Amino acid sequence: MTRKAISDMLVICKSTAYNLAENKELRNRILQAGLDCAHQSRELLSIILQGNDAKHALPQQSRLIAQSVTELVTVAELLKGSDWTEPDDFTIIAENELLGAAASIDAAAKKLAGLQPRKQITKVNEYFFKHINLFNYHS
């Protein structure tokens, strides 16, 4: 089972390195991280096969495997690139909503800035004010 898992991991690392890596440095890091995981796993298997004589080496080898897997995960996260975001992240959703609202407010502000006051019609205003004065007079 371990050999199959390591074999699959190496195939995935190679495929990922040559098909998804954006540059040569990332490709090399992917390949090296996969190779390190395979070597550490092989060492663990050899320690297990040695039996009770090598039991003391198991904790150290387990730590080395954990470190190599952590490196593999780190390299895998680099494949996302700098512009990748989690689409279901509530923070991203809220940020997009706020940016949309800000754009709407900005457009409304620009529209309001371009509006000119209406020309006042003096005859209508005079007639209106006369009626108000008459209303106040009769009250």
HUMOQUI-V244806 format. One record per residue. N is the residue number from 1. RES is the residue in one letter. OMEGA is omega as a letter, one per 40 degrees, with the letter a starting at -180 (* if undefined). BURIAL is 1 if it has 16 or more other ideal C-beta (glycine too) atoms within 10 Angstrom, else 0. D_LAST is the distance of its C-alpha to the last C-alpha in Angstrom with 1 decimal. Layout:
n:res:omega:burial:d_last
N:RES:OMEGA:BURIAL:D_LAST
N:RES:OMEGA:BURIAL:D_LAST
//
This chain:
n:res:omega:burial:d_last
1:M:i:0:99.3
2:T:a:0:98.9
3:R:i:0:100.9
4:K:i:0:98.7
5:A:i:0:95.5
6:I:i:1:96.8
7:S:i:0:98.1
8:D:a:0:94.7
9:M:i:1:93.0
10:L:i:0:95.3
11:V:i:0:94.7
12:I:i:0:91.0
13:C:a:1:91.2
14:K:i:0:93.4
15:S:a:0:91.2
16:T:a:1:88.0
17:A:a:1:89.6
18:Y:a:0:90.7
19:N:a:0:87.8
20:L:a:0:84.7
21:A:a:1:85.5
22:E:a:0:83.6
23:N:a:0:86.4
24:K:a:0:90.0
25:E:i:0:89.3
26:L:i:1:87.1
27:R:a:1:89.8
28:N:i:0:92.4
29:R:i:1:90.4
30:I:a:1:89.9
31:L:a:1:93.6
32:Q:i:1:94.6
33:A:i:1:92.2
34:G:i:1:93.6
35:L:i:0:97.1
36:D:i:1:96.5
37:C:a:1:95.2
38:A:i:1:98.3
39:H:a:0:100.7
40:Q:i:1:99.1
41:S:i:1:99.3
42:R:i:0:102.9
43:E:i:0:103.7
44:L:i:1:102.1
45:L:i:0:104.2
46:S:i:0:107.3
47:I:i:1:106.5
48:I:a:0:106.0
49:L:i:0:109.3
50:Q:i:0:111.2
51:G:a:0:110.4
52:N:a:0:110.4
53:D:a:0:111.9
54:A:a:0:108.7
55:K:a:0:106.1
56:H:a:0:105.2
57:A:a:0:104.0
58:L:a:0:101.5
59:P:i:0:98.5
60:Q:i:0:99.0
61:Q:i:1:99.3
62:S:i:0:96.2
63:R:i:0:94.2
64:L:i:1:95.6
65:I:i:1:94.5
66:A:i:0:91.0
67:Q:a:0:90.8
68:S:i:1:92.0
69:V:i:1:89.6
70:T:i:0:86.7
71:E:i:1:87.8
72:L:i:1:87.8
73:V:i:0:84.3
74:T:i:0:83.1
75:V:i:1:84.7
76:A:i:0:83.2
77:E:i:0:79.7
78:L:i:0:80.4
79:L:a:0:80.8
80:K:a:0:77.1
81:G:a:0:76.4
82:S:a:0:73.6
83:D:a:0:71.0
84:W:i:0:71.4
85:T:i:0:68.7
86:E:a:0:68.5
87:P:a:0:66.2
88:D:a:0:65.3
89:D:a:0:64.5
90:F:i:0:61.0
91:T:i:0:60.7
92:I:i:0:61.5
93:I:i:0:59.0
94:A:i:0:56.2
95:E:i:0:57.2
96:N:i:0:57.1
97:E:i:0:53.6
98:L:i:0:52.3
99:L:i:0:53.9
100:G:i:0:52.3
101:A:i:0:48.8
102:A:i:0:49.5
103:A:i:0:50.5
104:S:i:0:47.3
105:I:i:0:45.2
106:D:i:0:47.2
107:A:i:0:46.8
108:A:i:0:43.0
109:A:i:0:42.9
110:K:i:0:45.1
111:K:i:0:42.8
112:L:i:0:39.7
113:A:a:0:41.6
114:G:a:0:42.3
115:L:i:0:38.8
116:Q:i:0:37.2
117:P:i:0:33.5
118:R:i:0:32.2
119:K:a:0:31.9
120:Q:i:0:28.4
121:I:a:0:27.5
122:T:a:0:25.8
123:K:a:0:24.6
124:V:a:0:22.8
125:N:i:0:21.2
126:E:i:0:20.1
127:Y:a:0:18.6
128:F:a:0:16.8
129:F:i:0:15.4
130:K:i:0:14.3
131:H:i:0:12.3
132:I:i:0:10.7
133:N:i:0:10.0
134:L:i:0:8.7
135:F:i:0:6.3
136:N:a:0:5.2
137:Y:a:0:5.6
138:H:a:0:3.8
139:S:*:0:0.0
//
